[in-house]
Amino acid sequence: MNKKFETIIEDIYEKDCRYKEDSYVFVMEALAYTQKKFKRSKHVKGEEMLKGMRELLLNKYGPMTMTVLEHWGIKNTEDFGNIVFNLVENRVLSKTEDDNIEEFRNGYNFEEVFDSGYRKQLAKKISRMRSI
């Protein structure tokens, strides 16, 4: 990279203001998290990236995940794909011939995963704690 990351993100935001600049920082953090999770030094598939993002969002933001995503302008998994491909177009990330936006379409339902799914997961944890 010949520009600093922040400058590149500012440039991207000037052309595509759908997503807050913090969402790009998160995607880069999620990439590192996903590479570690799947023991990859470089490329991860879109499906793997979505799994890593889901896990990291729940770990970092818990019940506030939906609020954070709304603030960033992210409404569905395809939005993550748009961010990834904005980073590809600006040479922050690279892609293979097999990579495309379709990998990010309909990955999972945000309401199910981050709202009701989170509450179910929390209820199970509380139940286990009570039985100790």
C-alpha positions as a printed NumPy array, in Angstrom:
array([[  0.   ,   0.   ,   0.   ],
       [  1.354,   3.378,  -0.905],
       [ -1.255,   5.339,   1.087],
       [ -2.107,   5.   ,   4.719],
       [ -5.158,   2.862,   5.448],
       [ -7.088,   5.808,   6.874],
       [ -6.548,   7.832,   3.71 ],
       [ -7.715,   4.949,   1.535],
       [-10.845,   4.563,   3.652],
       [-11.531,   8.293,   3.379],
       [-11.173,   8.013,  -0.409],
       [-13.56 ,   5.034,  -0.494],
       [-16.065,   6.895,   1.686],
       [-16.029,   9.895,  -0.67 ],
       [-17.077,   7.595,  -3.541],
       [-19.378,   5.271,  -1.562],
       [-20.819,   6.74 ,   1.633],
       [-23.227,   3.854,   2.355],
       [-20.986,   2.495,   5.116],
       [-19.277,   4.328,   7.96 ],
       [-15.499,   4.327,   7.979],
       [-15.483,   2.197,  11.166],
       [-17.107,  -0.645,   9.23 ],
       [-13.983,  -0.915,   7.062],
       [-11.781,  -1.079,  10.136],
       [-14.012,  -3.843,  11.494],
       [-13.814,  -5.826,   8.23 ],
       [-10.016,  -5.744,   8.396],
       [-10.129,  -6.856,  12.032],
       [-12.599,  -9.607,  11.102],
       [-10.299, -10.769,   8.313],
       [ -7.414, -11.223,  10.757],
       [ -9.764, -12.974,  13.199],
       [-11.068, -15.283,  10.464],
       [ -7.593, -16.132,   9.178],
       [ -6.601, -17.139,  12.703],
       [ -9.834, -19.094,  13.259],
       [ -9.438, -21.112,  10.05 ],
       [ -5.623, -21.257,  10.34 ],
       [ -5.021, -19.445,   7.064],
       [ -2.135, -17.121,   6.435],
       [ -3.768, -15.44 ,   3.46 ],
       [ -7.023, -16.015,   1.58 ],
       [-10.333, -16.914,   3.19 ],
       [-13.577, -17.623,   1.366],
       [-16.605, -15.355,   1.643],
       [-18.523, -17.958,   3.65 ],
       [-15.64 , -18.267,   6.118],
       [-15.386, -14.494,   6.347],
       [-19.073, -14.235,   7.227],
       [-18.666, -16.841,   9.982],
       [-15.704, -14.967,  11.405],
       [-17.563, -11.659,  11.258],
       [-20.592, -13.129,  13.02 ],
       [-18.454, -14.549,  15.811],
       [-16.385, -11.401,  16.233],
       [-19.443,  -9.141,  16.256],
       [-21.105, -11.215,  18.978],
       [-17.885, -11.374,  21.005],
       [-17.217,  -7.628,  20.741],
       [-20.689,  -6.118,  20.822],
       [-23.014,  -8.788,  22.228],
       [-26.556,  -7.427,  22.548],
       [-25.474,  -4.131,  20.938],
       [-24.503,  -5.79 ,  17.643],
       [-27.637,  -4.761,  15.737],
       [-27.252,  -1.164,  16.919],
       [-23.608,  -1.087,  15.825],
       [-24.423,  -2.571,  12.415],
       [-27.238,  -0.057,  11.89 ],
       [-24.886,   2.78 ,  12.813],
       [-22.339,   1.517,  10.274],
       [-25.041,   1.296,   7.565],
       [-24.856,  -2.49 ,   7.354],
       [-28.254,  -4.151,   6.889],
       [-27.329,  -7.617,   5.606],
       [-24.412,  -9.877,   4.726],
       [-24.221,  -8.505,   1.189],
       [-23.222,  -5.162,   2.712],
       [-20.147,  -6.916,   4.137],
       [-19.4  ,  -8.134,   0.622],
       [-19.7  ,  -4.594,  -0.732],
       [-17.192,  -3.396,   1.857],
       [-14.797,  -6.251,   1.056],
       [-15.002,  -5.535,  -2.661],
       [-14.52 ,  -1.791,  -2.08 ],
       [-11.304,  -2.764,  -0.302],
       [-10.361,  -5.057,  -3.197],
       [-10.965,  -2.284,  -5.738],
       [ -8.669,  -0.033,  -3.736],
       [ -5.963,  -2.699,  -3.475],
       [ -6.182,  -3.081,   0.29 ],
       [ -7.333,  -6.687,  -0.191],
       [ -6.881,  -9.073,  -3.083],
       [ -9.191, -11.683,  -4.543],
       [ -8.996, -14.872,  -6.541],
       [-10.861, -15.629,  -9.766],
       [-13.434, -17.567,  -7.734],
       [-14.228, -14.688,  -5.371],
       [-17.403, -12.729,  -6.043],
       [-20.124, -10.81 ,  -4.274],
       [-22.479, -13.805,  -4.488],
       [-20.551, -15.439,  -1.633],
       [-21.876, -12.725,   0.66 ],
       [-25.523, -12.744,  -0.442],
       [-28.025, -14.206,   2.031],
       [-25.307, -15.506,   4.336],
       [-27.526, -15.285,   7.4  ],
       [-30.409, -13.279,   8.785],
       [-29.197, -10.534,  11.123],
       [-32.343, -10.629,  13.288],
       [-32.039, -14.382,  13.817],
       [-28.317, -14.333,  14.562],
       [-27.76 , -11.076,  16.425],
       [-31.09 , -10.5  ,  18.141],
       [-33.188, -13.584,  18.877],
       [-30.209, -15.914,  18.397],
       [-28.133, -13.934,  20.857],
       [-30.944, -13.962,  23.425],
       [-31.329, -17.746,  23.069],
       [-27.591, -18.23 ,  23.501],
       [-27.592, -15.983,  26.571],
       [-30.554, -17.851,  28.085],
       [-28.664, -21.146,  27.7  ],
       [-25.61 , -19.695,  29.437],
       [-27.727, -18.398,  32.299],
       [-29.479, -21.762,  32.616],
       [-26.112, -23.55 ,  32.809],
       [-24.888, -21.094,  35.425],
       [-27.966, -21.669,  37.566],
       [-27.481, -25.433,  37.482],
       [-23.958, -25.177,  38.925]])
